């Protein structure tokens, strides 16, 4: 999830067709922040709906760090 433009556009299409959005699911929450708040949290407040994610970037990175199969990527995860 980035700025939520695609989500907002989708909600507009659904609403204009007579539907009502009661929540949203995104595949990957990139956990980007604006002014100390995640974009997901900001959008939940703005749109007044819950937004769930299948995966979060932090979880994906943690998995890659711990996985022996992807140990060759460890140089990208130095803190």
TABELPE-V892942 format. One line per field, one symbol per residue. ss: DSSP state (@ for helix, = for strand, . for the rest). psi: psi as a letter, one per 40 degrees, with the letter a starting at -180 (. if undefined). Layout:
ss: ???
psi: ???
This chain:
ss: ....@@@@@@@@@@@@......=======...==..==@@@@@@@@@..=======@@@@@@@@@@.@@@@@@@@@@..
psi: hbeedddddddddddeeeihheiihidhhefiihffhiddddddddefiihiidiidddddddddehddfdeeddeeh.
